[in-house]
């Protein structure tokens, strides 16, 4: 999956919504909006970095046999 594709954008938006709603609904502290936004943005950034590593390593032609 390419990071610049529409499929990745849809997955990133879904990830953001799920993380935001989980943190916003389940939090009773006065700063729940800020915490939910920071957690959701950090989740999407982590997803992007992880997918960048997967895409980077998918082009590797060397075979690593760890058996």
C-alpha positions in Angstrom: 0.0 0.0 0.0 1.5 3.3 -1.1 1.4 6.1 1.5 0.2 8.6 -1.2 -2.8 6.4 -2.3 -6.5 7.0 -1.6 -6.7 3.6 0.1 -4.1 4.7 2.7 -5.9 8.0 3.2 -9.2 6.2 3.9 -7.4 3.9 6.4 -5.7 6.9 8.1 -9.1 8.7 8.5 -10.7 5.6 9.9 -7.8 5.1 12.3 -8.1 8.8 13.4 -11.8 8.5 14.0 -11.6 5.3 16.0 -8.8 6.6 18.2 -10.4 10.0 18.7 -13.8 8.6 19.6 -12.4 6.0 22.0 -10.4 8.7 23.8 -13.1 11.4 23.7 -16.0 9.2 24.9 -14.1 7.3 27.5 -12.4 10.3 29.2 -13.9 12.4 32.0 -11.1 14.9 32.4 -11.6 18.5 31.5 -9.0 18.4 28.7 -10.5 15.4 27.0 -10.6 17.1 23.5 -6.9 17.9 23.5 -6.0 14.4 24.7 -8.2 12.8 22.2 -6.8 14.9 19.3 -3.2 14.3 20.4 -3.7 10.5 20.7 -5.5 10.3 17.3 -2.8 12.3 15.5 0.0 10.3 17.1 -1.8 7.1 16.0 -2.0 8.3 12.4 1.6 9.4 12.5 2.6 6.0 13.8 0.6 4.3 11.1 2.3 6.4 8.5 5.8 5.6 9.8 5.0 1.9 10.0 3.6 1.8 6.5 6.7 3.7 5.2 8.9 1.0 6.7 6.8 -1.7 5.2 6.9 0.0 1.8 10.6 0.6 2.1 11.3 -3.1 3.0 8.9 -4.5 0.4 11.3 -3.4 -2.4 14.2 -5.3 -0.8 15.3 -8.2 -3.2 17.5 -10.0 -0.7 16.0 -13.0 1.0 16.5 -13.3 4.7 16.1 -16.8 6.0 16.2 -16.9 9.7 15.6 -20.7 10.1 
